[in-house]
Amino acid sequence: MTTSVLSIAISGITPADQGAMAEAARRWDSIAKPIGGLGLLEEAVIRAAGVQGTADVSLDRKALAVFCADNGVTEEGVTQTGPEVTASVAASMAWGRPVSAAWPGPLEHRCSRWTSGSPTRGRRAACCAAT
């Protein structure tokens, strides 16, 4: 990414719309539940309203980012499996195969970034993004 592309991207970032956030908070508070009773969910939707500039938050486009890392826990005796398991699990996720539970529903799987390596002492890290 060139400096000019980065500068253009940064210049497009605007402050959160406080009016949309206030309206979203009012809507949450008008629902038959304890005020703030949904905690972080309410906060996330209010922040999304500020980013989107409207209290009518749309979650039509979703993404899932999965990050896996061994972080040397095998060396500390914290886990019973070696770093090769981390790499295998990450690869399975990247190819859309469930590793511990099925995905909650259909997932248009596009692994936009997949990295794997052993940067230090045999540790492995992997990343995959799906939409």
N, C-alpha and C positions, 0 to 999 in steps of 0.2 A: 504494500500500500504506500503510495507516494505521499509526501507531505501535503501536497495540495488536495489530494483525495481525503486525507485525514482531516485537514482544516475545514473542508466543505462539510464533512460528516459532523464534526464538532460544532460548527456554526448552526447546524440544523437542530441542535439540542436546545430545547426551551424549558423554562421552569415549569413545574407541575401546575396545572390549572386549579387554583385554590377554590374557585367557585364550584367546579365540578366535584371536587373532593368534599366540599361542604354539603352539596346536594346529595351525594352518595351516602355520606354519614347520616344526614336527615332521613334518607330512605331506610337505612338499616335500623335507625332508632324508632321508626314508625311500625316496624314489624313486631308482632306479638311474641316477644322474647325479652329476657333481661337485657338492659342496655349494655352493649359490649359483650354480650353472652357468647358470641361466636368467635371472640378473640382475634387470633391472627388471620382468620378468613376474612373477617370484616375489614381489618387493616389492609390486607392485600387488595381487596376489591376497591377500597377507597383510594389506595395508591394508584391502582390501574385506572381509575376514573381521572385522576390528575394527569396521568401520562396520556390517556386517550382524549382528554379535553371534554369529556361528557360523562354524566352520571349513568348513562345507558351503556354500561361496559359490555364490550363484545369479546367473547373468548372463542370466536370461530376458528382462529388459527392458533394451534397449540404446538408445542415442541417439548421434547424430553431430551435432556442431556444426561448421559451416564458417564461417571468418572470412576475408574477403578485404580487402586494402587496397592502395592504390597507394603510399601513404606518400611520394610525391614522388620516387620512384626515377627517373622519366623526366627530371626536372630535373637529376639527378646524372649522367645518361648511363649508368646502370647497366643499363637494359633497352632493348630495341629497340622496344617497343610503348608506346602511350600509355595514359592512364588510362581511355579508353573501352573498352579490351580488358578491364581489370579489371572494369568494370561489366557487360560482356557475359558474361564467364565466371561471375560471381556470379549473374547472372540465370538463366543456363542451369542452374547447380547448383540454384537455388531451385525450378526447374520440373522437376527430376528428369532433365534431359538430361545425359548424360556429356560432359565437356569435354576430358579427356585420356586417360581410360580408363573402361571400364564399371564400374559398381558391382559389388562382388564377389558379389552375390546380390540376391534380391528385397528391396526396401526400401519399407516403408509410409511414403510420403512425406507428411509434414505440415509445411509450413513454418510454424512457430509464430511466428517473428519474421522479418521481412524489412525491412531498412532500407537505404537507399541515399541518398547525398547528397554534396555537395561542401563540407565544412566549411571547408577552407582551400585557397587557391590551386589550385582545380580538382581537388584530390585526391578520390578516391572510396573509400568503405568500404562493405562489405556484410556482412550476417550472415544465415545461415539455419540453422535447427535441424531435423533430420529424425529420426524414430524408426522 
